[in-house]
Amino acid sequence: MASSIRNIKSVLPLLDRVLVQRIKPATQTASGLYIPEKNVEKLNEADVISTGPGIANKDGTIVPTSVKAGDKVLIPPFGGSNIKVNNEDYILFRDSDILAKIQQ
């Protein structure tokens, strides 16, 4: 089944969802040696691509997400909903599943 998603910018998260892309680990050591693909470990750091508007609390007030597009975050090693667009992998998480915001 072919996906109708042509561009990741067309994916707009709903409610308190956060769309992230894992930061790609180094494939080469500092001395110039290439690391085999199966030995490259997945990083738990990701760039926030876009966020939903937030979720309503008991009073009906919208509580915005705690991160915004462009932030670097720490994500759990498992979970989220995977999305593939143009051979790039993205993950949708709930805002509450994001472990930490990384300050630069």
Secondary structure, DSSP 8 states (H G I E B T S, - for coil): -------GGG----TTEEEEEE----SB-TTS-B--GGG----SEEEEEEE---EE-TTS-EE--S--TT-EEE--SS-SEEEEETTEEEEEEEGGG--EEE--
